[in-house]
Amino acid sequence: MDKLFDYNIKDIKKYSIYEILNERENRVRLISLLEEKYKCTIISLRVNYPGENKCNNISIGVCTIIGKELLREFKNYLNVQWYLGAEGPIFIMAVHGKPYEIKKAALSIEDKHPLGRLVDIDVYSQGSGISRKDLNMPPRKCFICEDSAHNCARSRKHSLEEIEEFIKLKYNTYINHQI
């Protein structure tokens, strides 16, 4: 399992907004291809890291830890992809199971794991994503002020530095408690 999360330090760099948007389109295509190939549910994990430097040691660490949680939770996977790119570290799994049950388990990780608030675990089935709203769950809250995460992101309520500091503190606190 640990070999899956190996990376080369040269993969860490800043990307332009255009590269980030292009990478997002590529990820969506990959999800579609995997869903078509395996005829199953797809899980996509991304770290909510702000700015253009989404691929760094903190985001890679968070993705690795939560990716391992997903591997423990969904042992019956068909395919796993892990790569570094403009969106940061990306972890994608093709799994068998009931899509809504898979989404509930993913939300449990997002809501209960100490680093869960730092990631988005998206679940796709039959060409579309399953949302919190689909499960009658409230939208996510901002990890800094507890307002709606969507409102804070859209209004840019918090500075890039404030968000990065929060993420670093959360990650370092978690790591220090694991030692």
C-alpha positions in Angstrom: 0.0 0.0 0.0 2.8 2.5 0.9 4.4 2.0 -2.5 1.2 3.3 -4.1 1.8 6.7 -2.5 5.4 7.1 -3.6 6.2 10.4 -5.4 9.2 12.2 -6.8 10.0 15.6 -5.3 10.3 17.0 -8.9 6.6 16.6 -9.2 6.1 19.4 -6.7 5.7 22.8 -8.3 3.4 25.8 -8.8 0.8 25.6 -11.6 -1.1 28.3 -13.4 -4.9 28.6 -13.0 -5.1 27.4 -16.6 -3.2 24.3 -15.8 -5.4 23.7 -12.8 -8.6 24.0 -14.9 -7.1 21.7 -17.6 -6.2 19.2 -15.0 -9.7 19.3 -13.5 -11.1 18.4 -17.0 -8.6 15.6 -17.3 -9.7 14.2 -14.0 -13.3 14.3 -15.0 -12.4 12.4 -18.2 -10.5 9.8 -16.2 -13.4 9.3 -13.9 -15.7 8.8 -16.9 -13.3 6.3 -18.5 -12.9 4.3 -15.3 -16.7 4.2 -14.7 -17.2 3.0 -18.3 -14.4 0.4 -18.1 -15.3 -1.1 -14.7 -19.1 -0.4 -14.7 -18.9 0.6 -11.0 -18.8 3.5 -8.6 -15.9 5.9 -8.7 -14.4 7.6 -5.6 -12.3 10.8 -6.2 -10.2 12.3 -3.4 -8.8 15.8 -3.6 -7.3 18.0 -0.9 -8.9 21.4 -0.4 -5.7 23.3 -0.6 -5.9 26.9 -1.8 -3.9 28.8 -4.4 -1.6 27.7 -7.2 0.7 25.5 -5.1 -1.7 22.7 -4.5 1.0 20.0 -4.8 3.1 20.3 -1.7 4.3 18.1 1.2 1.2 19.0 3.3 -1.4 18.2 0.6 0.5 15.1 -0.4 0.6 14.0 3.3 -3.2 14.6 3.7 -4.0 12.8 0.5 -1.9 9.8 1.5 -3.4 9.5 4.9 -7.0 9.8 3.7 -6.3 7.6 0.7 -5.1 4.9 3.1 -8.4 5.3 5.0 -10.3 4.8 1.7 -8.3 1.6 1.0 -9.1 0.3 4.4 -12.8 1.2 4.1 -13.3 -0.1 0.5 -11.2 -3.3 0.4 -13.1 -4.6 -2.6 -11.7 -2.1 -5.1 -11.1 -2.8 -8.8 -8.6 -0.1 -9.6 -6.7 2.6 -7.8 -5.0 5.7 -9.4 -2.8 8.1 -7.5 -1.0 11.0 -9.1 0.3 14.5 -8.6 -0.7 17.3 -10.9 -2.0 20.9 -11.1 -5.0 20.1 -8.8 -2.6 18.7 -6.2 -2.5 15.0 -5.2 -5.4 13.0 -6.6 -6.6 9.6 -5.5 -9.2 7.8 -7.5 -10.8 4.3 -6.8 -13.1 2.1 -8.8 -15.2 0.1 -6.3 -18.2 -2.2 -6.3 -21.0 -1.4 -4.0 -24.2 0.7 -3.6 -23.3 4.2 -4.6 -25.3 5.9 -1.8 -23.8 3.6 0.8 -20.3 4.4 -0.6 -21.1 8.1 -0.4 -22.3 7.7 3.2 -19.0 6.0 4.2 -17.0 8.7 2.3 -18.9 11.4 4.2 -18.2 9.7 7.5 -14.5 10.0 6.7 -14.9 13.6 5.8 -16.8 14.4 8.9 -15.1 12.2 11.5 -11.4 11.8 10.5 -9.2 14.6 12.0 -8.1 15.5 8.5 -11.4 14.9 6.8 -12.4 18.5 6.6 -9.4 19.2 4.5 -10.5 16.9 1.6 -13.3 16.4 -0.8 -14.3 12.8 -1.4 -16.6 12.7 -4.4 -18.6 9.7 -5.4 -19.7 9.1 -9.0 -22.2 6.7 -10.3 -23.8 6.4 -13.8 -22.2 9.6 -15.0 -23.1 11.9 -12.2 -21.9 12.8 -8.7 -23.7 12.0 -5.5 -23.9 15.1 -3.2 -24.6 15.7 0.5 -27.9 17.2 -0.6 -28.8 13.9 -2.3 -28.5 12.3 1.1 -30.4 15.1 2.9 -27.2 16.2 4.6 -26.3 19.9 5.3 -23.6 21.6 3.2 -20.1 21.6 4.6 -19.0 24.3 6.9 -16.0 26.4 6.5 -13.1 25.0 8.6 -12.1 28.4 9.8 -15.4 30.2 10.8 -18.2 27.5 10.6 -20.1 29.5 8.0 -21.1 27.7 4.8 -17.8 26.6 3.0 -19.4 27.6 -0.3 -20.2 31.1 0.9 -16.7 31.6 2.3 -15.0 30.3 -0.9 -17.2 32.4 -3.2 -16.8 35.6 -1.2 -13.1 34.9 -0.5 -13.8 35.7 3.1 -10.5 34.3 4.3 -7.0 35.0 3.0 -4.9 32.4 1.3 -2.4 32.7 4.1 -5.1 32.2 6.8 -6.4 29.0 5.0 -2.9 27.7 4.5 -1.9 28.2 8.1 -5.1 26.5 9.3 -4.3 23.5 7.0 -0.7 23.3 8.1 -1.6 23.5 11.8 -4.3 20.8 11.4 -1.9 18.5 9.6 1.0 19.0 11.9 -1.2 18.5 15.0 -2.4 15.2 13.5 1.1 14.0 12.6 2.5 15.0 16.1 -0.3 13.0 17.8 0.5 9.9 15.6 4.1 9.7 16.7 
